[in-house]
Amino acid sequence: MYINKIIIKKFRHLEDEELGPFRFNNKTSDLVAFAGPNGSGKSSVLELIGYSLSNSYSLNWQLSRTFSGFSFEVGIGLSPDEKTIVIDSLKKELEPAEKLLEEAISQIDSKTELTHEQKEIQKQQFTEQHKRPLKHQYDIIEYLTRNSVYYRAFDYNDGEYGKNPTLQNQLHSYATRELKDLLKRSLGFFLRADRHYPQAGFDQRKIFSYENVKRKEHLWTMAFNTSEIQYQDMYEFLVQQRYHYLRELGNYHNQKNKGVEVENEPTDPLLPYEELLNRLFPFYKFADKNESVPSNLFIEIPTGEIITFNDLSSGEKEVFFILSFFIRHNVENAIIVIDEPELHLHPELSRLLIRNMKSIRDGNQIWVATHNSEIIDEAGRDKVIYVTRDISTRKAKFIAGEHEQEVIAQLKDMFGFSGYIGVAKNLVFLEGDNSSQDRKFYSTLFPGESSNFKIVPSNSSDNLSRINSAILSIIESSLGWMNFFLVRDRDYLTEEMVDKYKTHSEGKIFVLSKHEIENYLIDFEIISNVLLDIFNIEKSPDEIKIYFYRAALKLSSDVIRDMVAFRLNLILSPQDFSIGKVLSMQPYFDSNNGNITLLDDRCEILKRKFNETTEQIQESLASSLSQASIETVLSDCESEVRVALETDGWMNLFPGKELIETVSKELGITNTISFQNSLIKEFSRKREHISPEIEEIFEKINAT
């Protein structure tokens, strides 16, 4: 189950906004982040999502809010497996009725006194009469056979819900009921921003109500409850686990010793939670104080000291509490809503939380509201929606993460420039046409080292000279304890130009061997997997290579044009008008009783020297930009591109971004940024496909 679309006509100060459509991804969990300052409206969207789902989880949650004047519609998508579950369940429910219908039709067919037309009329009349009491079930089956999305709405009659509200309500009721009953798990949960973790001991009388706590119905009531009740219930649940496990284990062995046939030996229910605890905080583990009746949840910390769970820091409790919800609710293919997941967390713990939320279970659609730069960066710009107030109307508006320049302005408004780029031991500047996407590439593929370096995108190659002058002046120095590095795209640099770059600094300037970072995403096996898993497009690696080669041929004119322009522009780069130490330490003016007069001979010397230098530069440029020289540059570029197309060199020489975009469009993929980010995620899971060149660069940076 996932949110497919959100249409907001009016909800609090949100008006006339639309989000989606969103895709279903059963291979990994997707994250959608709303980013914005306090009061921007990001949390309102999460509450709207919760409301659209809440009536099947917790009626109290729905009734605790008023919705006067609000109007919206939410599309809820079902995965192919979920559709099958609902349809099969309804068909099974209809089996007795279908059997009676089949028998009745058979009887009508056996009547010899009726003509064929009369039989058809009777069968139609009987079928309609027979199905009328079961109309909802039949309508749902017919609807889901043709559609994967149904709709929930509040006072919104212009959308799909308004066409048949009764059917849409029945769809939601049946879908949530069947999925919960069969899968035996929650279909999602909502954690609000008012989370706090009060110091409280365990009420030992709770052990007598454990059977009720274990029931799935009890768990479902927790999915959309208040934060305080959610935390208290989780805490009490965990405290009791070992007590009831030991009781069940003792009963198992007692029955076994009596010769009673028993099933499998009970397993420790705390194990998955302890594995989570240790994964989050190495060397932490649950402690057993051998109490006859549990009094608290005890943790052994790395020093060997045993403390209560309540004595952990707020950040430690926060991240463990959130991820424990995923385990206890056993959520997969569900809608998870978390307001401000970064509460109480330092930056790296925020990143750790997001990565574990995305990997702990598959197929979830996780919605978060945040104003944390680490979470925004971890989500990726194609998964971030910025919520801000319009300057003139003061109404909230959404800005998609793909709109880069608007997004950068929002980020700098939210965090300031230092918060936007972050601070670390090493600052890595990126130079090239698409360096903001490069930032996502590096931070995703090297998550463990992200506290050791921060990526500073230059946003565009238009900033090339500015970045060069800024970086090259400090690249060989350090600022306090910080080191500076430069990673730039190869673009259309020649080998001579690359060598010139590298000589500027010892080991601090890295020029990629391929055109740009997107070229490193062109791995045909990885692309084949992503196309099948995410976009349901089946293409073999060999077929994909043909697509890319065809795209390279299509782009060959663009490549030669841009390569020639690039190299001619380098010829016209700022010229050196310096004339050495002419007139060094010699006065240019004379002073006589306060009157300043120009020394004409000095002026003539400078005129002569600068004229000579200008003539030399003009001669050099005239030679470099002569028709013969331009034709030579063009011929060299043609030869270089021809050789690249005759070999596999085109995968390095041609711009990877344009290659990916061209192939994406040919395959019917409209959101190329989402496609690129899906490739990056696949590389992060299959690290053996990461280029050794990229790994070596960041090994050198981290070794500094």
GIURDA-V999383 format. One record per residue. N is the residue number from 1. PHI is phi in radians with two decimals (NA if undefined). OMEGA is omega in degrees with one decimal (none if undefined). Layout:
n/phi/omega
N/PHI/OMEGA
N/PHI/OMEGA
This chain:
n/phi/omega
1/NA/-178.4
2/-2.69/175.0
3/-1.43/-179.7
4/-1.64/-175.1
5/-2.75/175.0
6/-2.29/175.8
7/-2.06/-177.7
8/-2.00/172.1
9/-1.48/176.9
10/-2.80/173.0
11/-2.65/-172.0
12/0.94/-179.1
13/-1.69/172.7
14/-1.61/-179.3
15/-2.45/171.7
16/0.89/176.7
17/-2.16/-179.8
18/-2.41/178.7
19/-2.19/176.6
20/1.87/5.2
21/-1.35/177.3
22/-1.86/-177.6
23/-1.54/170.6
24/-1.62/179.8
25/-2.30/-176.1
26/-1.58/-177.8
27/-1.52/179.4
28/-2.37/175.9
29/-1.62/179.5
30/-1.71/179.0
31/-2.03/172.6
32/-2.09/-175.1
33/-1.99/170.4
34/-1.70/-176.8
35/-2.06/178.5
36/2.97/179.7
37/-1.25/177.9
38/-1.04/178.4
39/1.44/-177.9
40/-1.32/-179.4
41/2.03/-176.8
42/-1.15/179.8
43/-1.21/178.9
44/-1.09/179.2
45/-1.12/179.5
46/-1.13/178.6
47/-1.16/176.9
48/-1.09/177.1
49/-1.08/178.8
50/-1.05/179.2
51/-1.13/-178.0
52/-1.13/-179.8
53/-1.84/-161.2
54/-1.17/-172.7
55/-1.14/177.3
56/-1.68/-179.2
57/-2.04/-176.1
58/-2.58/-178.7
59/-1.11/179.6
60/-1.05/-179.5
61/-1.10/-178.9
62/-1.16/-174.3
63/-1.28/-177.9
64/-1.38/-179.6
65/-2.21/176.9
66/-1.93/-174.0
67/-2.26/-179.0
68/-1.11/177.4
69/1.48/-177.8
70/-1.53/-177.8
71/-2.66/-179.6
72/-2.82/176.0
73/-2.44/179.5
74/-2.20/174.7
75/-1.60/-179.0
76/-1.95/-177.2
77/-1.68/174.7
78/-1.96/176.5
79/-1.25/177.4
80/-0.97/179.1
81/-1.15/179.9
82/-1.17/175.7
83/-1.02/-179.5
84/-1.09/179.5
85/-1.04/-177.4
86/-1.16/-178.3
87/-1.12/-179.4
88/-1.10/179.8
89/-1.13/179.3
90/-1.18/178.1
91/-1.11/178.1
92/-1.15/178.0
93/-1.12/-177.4
94/-1.59/-176.4
95/-0.97/178.9
96/-1.04/-179.7
97/-1.16/179.4
98/-1.16/179.2
99/-1.16/177.1
100/-1.08/179.9
101/-1.12/179.8
102/-1.11/179.1
103/-1.13/-179.4
104/-1.12/178.9
105/-1.14/178.4
106/-1.11/178.6
107/-1.12/178.9
108/-1.10/-180.0
109/-1.12/-176.5
110/-1.43/-179.3
111/-1.33/-176.6
112/-1.32/-176.8
113/-1.34/-177.9
114/-1.70/173.8
115/-1.34/-180.0
116/-1.08/-179.4
117/-1.12/179.0
118/-1.12/177.9
119/-1.07/-177.9
120/-1.13/179.0
121/-1.14/180.0
122/-1.10/-180.0
123/-1.12/179.6
124/-1.16/-179.8
125/-1.11/-179.1
126/-1.16/-179.6
127/-1.07/179.9
128/-1.10/179.9
129/-1.15/-177.5
130/-1.21/-175.8
131/-1.49/-174.3
132/-0.99/179.2
133/-1.18/-177.6
134/-1.94/-174.0
135/-1.00/-176.6
136/-1.06/-179.0
137/-1.09/-179.5
138/-1.15/179.7
139/-1.12/179.8
140/-1.13/178.8
141/-1.05/-179.9
142/-1.11/-178.3
143/-1.12/-177.0
144/-1.26/174.6
145/-1.16/-176.5
146/-1.86/-173.2
147/-2.33/176.1
148/-1.98/-175.7
149/-2.17/170.7
150/-2.09/-166.6
151/-2.30/171.0
152/-2.09/-177.7
153/-2.60/174.1
154/-2.32/177.4
155/0.90/179.4
156/-2.32/-173.0
157/-1.87/-175.4
158/-1.61/-175.5
159/-1.88/-178.1
160/-1.20/-178.8
161/-1.06/-176.5
162/-1.15/180.0
163/-1.25/179.3
164/-2.79/-176.5
165/-1.01/-178.3
166/-1.08/179.2
167/-1.09/-178.4
168/-1.12/177.2
169/-1.13/178.4
170/-1.14/177.6
171/-1.03/-179.3
172/-1.12/-179.0
173/-1.11/-178.6
174/-1.19/-177.0
175/-1.08/-178.1
176/-1.18/179.5
177/-1.14/-175.6
178/-1.15/-178.2
179/-1.17/179.2
180/-1.18/-177.4
181/-1.15/-176.5
182/-1.42/-176.1
183/-1.42/178.3
184/0.99/178.1
185/-2.66/175.9
186/-1.21/178.3
187/-1.65/178.6
188/2.68/173.9
189/-2.77/-176.9
190/-2.26/175.4
191/-1.96/-175.5
192/-1.53/-175.9
193/-1.41/-179.2
194/-1.59/-177.7
195/-1.21/170.4
196/-2.61/-169.4
197/-2.19/-174.6
198/-1.18/174.8
199/-1.30/-178.9
200/-2.72/176.1
201/-1.45/-178.0
202/-1.62/175.3
203/-1.37/-172.2
204/-1.12/177.0
205/-1.19/-178.3
206/-1.15/-178.5
207/-1.12/-179.8
208/-1.44/178.5
209/-1.90/-176.0
210/-1.11/-179.3
211/-1.04/177.8
212/-1.25/-179.6
213/-1.12/-178.6
214/-1.26/-175.0
215/-1.14/-179.7
216/-1.09/-179.7
217/-1.08/177.3
218/-1.15/-178.9
219/-1.10/-179.4
220/-1.11/179.2
221/-1.20/179.7
222/-1.46/-171.1
223/-1.02/-176.8
224/-2.18/-179.6
225/-1.60/179.6
226/-1.29/-175.4
227/-1.08/-177.8
228/-1.10/179.3
229/-1.18/178.7
230/-1.05/-178.7
231/-1.15/-178.5
232/-1.07/179.7
233/-1.16/178.7
234/-1.11/-179.9
235/-1.07/-179.3
236/-1.14/177.9
237/-1.09/-177.8
238/-1.21/179.9
239/-1.02/-173.6
240/-1.41/-169.5
241/-0.97/-175.2
242/-1.20/179.7
243/-1.04/-177.4
244/-1.28/175.9
245/-1.11/-179.9
246/-1.14/177.4
247/-1.12/179.1
248/-1.18/179.2
249/-1.16/177.6
250/-1.11/178.8
251/-1.13/178.6
252/-1.05/-177.7
253/-1.24/177.4
254/-1.11/178.4
255/-1.15/179.9
256/-1.13/179.0
257/-1.16/178.6
258/-1.42/-179.5
259/1.50/178.6
260/-1.35/178.2
261/-1.22/-176.5
262/-2.11/178.3
263/-1.46/-178.1
264/-1.15/178.9
265/-1.14/179.6
266/-1.04/176.4
267/-1.81/-177.7
268/-1.20/-177.3
269/-1.22/179.0
270/-1.42/-174.5
271/-0.98/-179.9
272/-1.09/178.2
273/-1.28/177.8
274/-1.21/175.8
275/-1.08/176.9
276/-1.10/-179.7
277/-1.01/-178.3
278/-1.25/178.2
279/-1.22/179.6
280/-1.34/-174.9
281/-2.29/-176.3
282/-0.89/177.2
283/1.32/169.1
284/-1.48/175.1
285/-2.74/176.7
286/-1.26/-179.9
287/-1.89/178.4
288/-1.94/-179.4
289/-1.60/175.0
290/0.98/177.9
291/-1.44/177.4
292/-1.18/174.0
293/-2.26/-175.0
294/-1.10/177.9
295/-1.99/-178.0
296/-2.93/173.7
297/-1.75/-172.9
298/-1.84/-178.9
299/-2.15/171.9
300/-1.70/-178.3
301/-1.60/-173.2
302/-0.95/179.8
303/-1.29/-176.7
304/1.65/179.3
305/-1.28/177.9
306/-1.83/179.7
307/-2.21/175.4
308/-1.42/178.4
309/-1.02/-179.6
310/-1.13/-178.6
311/-1.50/172.8
312/-1.15/177.9
313/-1.17/179.2
314/-1.05/179.3
315/-1.15/179.0
316/-1.11/178.7
317/-1.15/-177.9
318/-1.07/-174.7
319/-1.20/178.4
320/-1.21/-179.7
321/-1.08/-178.1
322/-1.10/-176.7
323/-1.26/175.6
324/-1.11/177.5
325/-1.07/179.2
326/-1.11/-178.3
327/-1.26/-175.2
328/-1.15/179.8
329/-1.40/178.3
330/0.86/-172.8
331/-1.42/170.4
332/-2.43/-177.7
333/0.91/-175.3
334/-2.12/179.1
335/-1.81/-178.3
336/-1.93/-179.0
337/-2.16/-178.1
338/-2.33/178.8
339/-1.59/179.6
340/0.92/178.9
341/-1.13/-176.6
342/-1.46/-178.8
343/-0.90/175.5
344/1.22/-171.2
345/-1.88/170.6
346/-1.39/-170.9
347/-0.92/-175.8
348/-1.20/177.2
349/-1.21/174.8
350/-1.09/178.0
351/-1.09/-179.7
352/-1.05/179.2
353/-1.08/-177.5
354/-1.09/-179.2
355/-1.10/179.5
356/-1.25/176.5
357/-1.05/-178.0
358/-1.36/-174.0
359/-1.89/-172.9
360/-1.19/175.2
361/-2.50/-177.0
362/-1.67/169.3
363/1.38/-179.2
364/-1.39/171.6
365/-1.90/-172.0
366/-1.83/179.4
367/-1.87/178.4
368/-2.29/170.1
369/-2.04/-171.9
370/-2.65/163.8
371/-2.32/-178.4
372/-1.95/-175.3
373/-1.14/-179.1
374/-1.17/-179.8
375/-1.20/177.1
376/-1.05/-179.6
377/-1.16/-178.2
378/-1.20/-178.5
379/-1.20/-176.0
380/1.64/-169.8
381/-1.14/179.5
382/-1.32/-179.3
383/-1.94/-178.8
384/-1.96/175.4
385/-2.08/-177.0
386/-1.59/-178.7
387/-1.94/-177.8
388/-2.44/178.2
389/-1.67/174.8
390/-1.13/-173.9
391/-1.08/-175.7
392/-1.48/-175.1
393/-1.58/-176.2
394/1.14/175.8
395/-1.49/179.2
396/-1.24/175.0
397/-2.45/-178.8
398/-1.76/174.2
399/-2.16/-179.9
400/-1.19/-177.0
401/-1.10/-179.7
402/-1.21/-179.4
403/-1.44/-163.4
404/-1.05/-173.9
405/-1.15/176.4
406/-1.09/-178.3
407/-1.16/-180.0
408/-1.06/177.5
409/-1.07/178.8
410/-1.12/-179.1
411/-1.09/-178.7
412/-1.20/174.8
413/-1.14/-176.5
414/-1.28/-168.6
415/-1.99/-166.6
416/1.32/-174.2
417/-1.17/-179.0
418/-1.13/177.3
419/-1.25/180.0
420/-1.18/-178.0
421/-1.54/-175.8
422/1.42/-179.8
423/-2.28/178.1
424/-2.68/-179.8
425/-1.06/-178.1
426/-2.11/173.0
427/-1.79/-178.1
428/-1.95/178.3
429/-1.46/178.1
430/-1.92/-177.2
431/-2.27/179.5
432/2.66/-174.0
433/-1.17/-169.0
434/-2.37/-169.6
435/-1.21/178.4
436/-1.19/174.2
437/-1.24/176.7
438/-1.02/-179.5
439/-1.02/178.0
440/-1.11/-179.1
441/-1.03/-175.0
442/-1.20/-176.6
443/-1.19/178.3
444/-1.38/-176.5
445/-1.36/179.9
446/-2.24/-175.5
447/-1.14/-176.6
448/-1.19/-177.0
449/-1.78/-171.6
450/-1.15/176.1
451/-1.38/-177.9
452/-1.55/177.7
453/-2.51/174.3
454/-2.18/-177.7
455/-1.64/177.7
456/-2.05/-179.4
457/-1.30/175.5
458/-1.58/174.9
459/1.33/-175.9
460/-2.83/175.9
461/-1.20/173.8
462/-1.10/180.0
463/-1.53/-170.6
464/-0.94/-175.8
465/-1.18/179.1
466/-1.12/179.5
467/-1.14/179.5
468/-1.04/-176.3
469/-1.12/179.7
470/-1.27/-173.7
471/-1.34/-173.1
472/-1.12/177.6
473/-1.38/-178.8
474/-2.10/-170.5
475/-1.11/-178.7
476/-1.58/179.8
477/-1.99/174.8
478/-2.46/-179.7
479/-1.93/-174.3
480/1.10/-178.1
481/-1.75/-175.6
482/-1.67/173.9
483/-1.98/-177.8
484/-2.07/178.8
485/-2.34/176.9
486/-2.24/172.4
487/-2.05/-178.7
488/-2.19/176.9
489/-1.18/175.9
490/-1.22/-174.8
491/0.86/180.0
492/-1.97/178.2
493/-1.17/172.5
494/-1.44/177.9
495/-1.04/179.4
496/-1.08/179.4
497/-1.14/179.4
498/-1.09/179.2
499/-1.06/179.5
500/-1.12/176.9
501/-1.03/-173.1
502/-1.14/-178.9
503/-1.33/179.7
504/-1.15/-175.4
505/-2.70/-178.5
506/-1.43/173.3
507/1.27/-178.5
508/-2.01/174.7
509/-2.04/-179.8
510/-2.08/175.4
511/-1.89/-178.6
512/-1.09/179.5
513/-1.40/177.7
514/-1.90/-172.4
515/-0.96/-179.4
516/-2.77/-171.8
517/-1.13/179.9
518/-1.07/177.8
519/-1.08/-179.7
520/-1.34/175.4
521/-1.53/-177.1
522/-1.45/174.6
523/-2.13/-168.5
524/-1.12/177.4
525/-1.21/177.6
526/-1.07/-179.1
527/-1.09/178.8
528/-1.06/179.5
529/-1.11/-178.2
530/-1.14/179.5
531/-1.03/-178.0
532/-1.31/-173.6
533/-1.27/-172.8
534/-1.72/-172.3
535/-1.94/177.7
536/0.97/177.1
537/-2.01/-176.2
538/-1.71/177.0
539/-2.45/177.8
540/-1.35/176.3
541/-0.96/179.7
542/-1.14/178.1
543/-1.13/-179.2
544/-1.15/178.1
545/-1.06/177.9
546/-1.11/177.2
547/-1.01/-177.1
548/-1.21/179.0
549/-1.14/176.8
550/-1.09/177.6
551/-1.15/179.0
552/-1.10/177.0
553/-1.06/-179.6
554/-1.12/-176.8
555/-1.60/-171.4
556/-1.06/177.4
557/-1.12/178.1
558/-1.05/-177.1
559/-1.13/180.0
560/-1.10/178.6
561/-0.99/-176.7
562/-1.22/179.2
563/-1.15/178.4
564/-1.09/-179.9
565/-1.07/-179.5
566/-1.05/-175.3
567/-1.33/174.1
568/-1.21/177.6
569/-1.08/178.7
570/-1.14/177.0
571/-1.11/-178.2
572/-1.57/178.1
573/-1.10/-174.9
574/-0.80/-177.8
575/-1.51/-177.5
576/-1.63/178.4
577/-1.72/-179.7
578/-1.15/-177.8
579/-2.18/176.5
580/1.28/-175.5
581/-1.80/176.8
582/-1.02/178.8
583/1.11/-179.6
584/-1.02/177.9
585/1.08/176.1
586/-2.01/-178.4
587/-1.16/178.1
588/-1.67/-180.0
589/-2.17/175.3
590/-2.04/-179.5
591/-2.05/178.5
592/-2.36/-178.2
593/0.96/177.3
594/1.49/177.4
595/-1.59/-178.8
596/-1.69/179.0
597/-2.16/-178.7
598/-1.39/175.2
599/-1.51/-171.4
600/-1.04/-177.0
601/-1.14/178.4
602/-1.17/178.5
603/-1.07/-179.3
604/-1.14/178.8
605/-1.06/-179.5
606/-1.14/178.3
607/-1.01/-177.6
608/-1.11/-177.5
609/-1.12/-178.9
610/-1.23/175.4
611/-1.12/178.5
612/-1.10/179.6
613/-1.11/179.6
614/-1.10/178.7
615/-1.08/178.8
616/-1.11/179.8
617/-1.15/179.4
618/-1.08/178.4
619/-1.10/-179.9
620/-1.13/179.8
621/-1.17/179.3
622/-1.07/178.3
623/-1.22/-177.3
624/-1.21/-176.0
625/-1.87/175.6
626/-1.21/-179.9
627/-1.02/180.0
628/-1.14/-179.5
629/-1.16/179.3
630/-1.11/178.5
631/-1.14/176.8
632/-1.16/177.6
633/-1.06/179.7
634/-1.08/-179.6
635/-1.11/178.5
636/-1.08/-179.8
637/-1.17/178.1
638/-1.04/-179.6
639/-1.12/-179.0
640/-1.12/-179.6
641/-1.24/179.3
642/-1.06/179.1
643/-1.07/179.9
644/-1.09/-179.5
645/-1.30/178.1
646/-1.38/176.4
647/-2.07/174.0
648/-1.64/-178.1
649/-1.13/179.5
650/-1.05/179.7
651/-1.20/177.3
652/-1.72/-173.1
653/-1.40/-176.0
654/-1.34/179.9
655/-1.16/-176.2
656/-1.11/-179.3
657/-1.05/-179.8
658/-1.17/177.5
659/-1.07/-179.1
660/-1.13/180.0
661/-1.11/-179.3
662/-1.12/179.2
663/-1.17/179.5
664/-1.01/-179.5
665/-1.11/179.7
666/-1.15/179.4
667/-1.56/178.0
668/1.50/177.9
669/-1.64/-175.3
670/-1.57/-178.0
671/-1.67/-175.3
672/-1.25/178.2
673/-1.15/176.5
674/-1.09/177.9
675/-1.10/178.7
676/-1.08/-179.9
677/-1.16/175.1
678/-1.14/176.6
679/-1.13/179.7
680/-1.06/179.3
681/-1.10/179.5
682/-1.16/175.6
683/-1.09/-179.0
684/-1.15/177.4
685/-1.50/-178.8
686/-2.04/-170.5
687/-1.15/178.8
688/-1.15/179.0
689/-1.55/179.5
690/-1.20/-178.8
691/-1.07/176.3
692/-1.00/178.8
693/-1.07/-179.8
694/-1.14/179.5
695/-1.07/-179.0
696/-1.13/179.2
697/-1.01/-175.1
698/-1.42/169.5
699/-1.12/178.7
700/-1.17/179.2
701/-1.13/-178.0
702/-1.25/179.6
703/-1.39/-177.0
704/-1.25/none
